[in-house]
Each structure stands twice: as structure tokens, then as C-alpha cells.
Amino acid sequence: QVQLVESGGGLVQAGESLRLSCVASGRTANRYTMAWFRQAPRKDREFVAIPGERFDNPIYADSVTGRFTVSRDNSKNTIYLQMNSLKPEDTAVYYCAAVYPYSFEYRRTETYSYWGQGTQVTVSS
């Protein structure tokens, strides 16, 4: 069993930055691979980013490449999403998700066993 708690969302203007955090807790939390997803109103939940610990490099959705940076601190069982140059189209609820131990189907929501409650990010124009 893994519990995921996101934080760091908020309301910002276009061009500004936010840093999201997701802490995983549970006896085996450090064995899980974690990733970021987001869901905008009236849209499906979509993959955003996954740290590079299980892969050669971090992997990003095309829409955030060059603006977002994902990282993981294993000592804290925490992943981060640094979001720069935010755009109104980045407005969504951001979720972290966990899968044991990892999967090459990392873009699919069905791959993940655990989800956080989400944190709202709103970017005004």
C-alpha cells in the first residue's frame, strides 16, 4: 500500500513558475516508480513527466518539453515537477501516480496502481 500526497499548486499568471511535490509513504514506497499526470476540465487525464531513474533520461510530454523539469529525491520518497513559463493551457489538476516497480507503458493511466488526490494549477492569461 502506498499513499501519495501532492502539494504546490496555485493560481499564477502566464509566464510564471510553480513547483509541485508528491510525497509517497508506505513500507515499500521507495520501490515504486512515480510519474506526473494532469487532467484539464472536460479532457482525459494525460501523461506529463516521469523521472529518469528507471530510464536513461526523464521523459516528458511534448507539450511541456523544455518548460517542465521532473526529479526525484529517493531519500524523501518525493518527486517534484518544476514548471516554468506556464501557459493558460497548462491549467489542470495535477496528479502523481505510482507503479511497482516500473513499466514501459508509463504514459497509460491504467498502468498505475496508486494515485494522489491531485493539486489544482490555474494559469491566467
Salt bridges, closest charged atoms under 4 A:
GLU46 OE2 - ARG38 NE 2.69
GLU53 OE2 - ARG72 NH1 2.92
ASP90 OD1 - ARG38 NH1 2.96
ASP90 OD2 - ARG67 NH1 2.71
GLU110 OE1 - ARG108 NH2 3.90
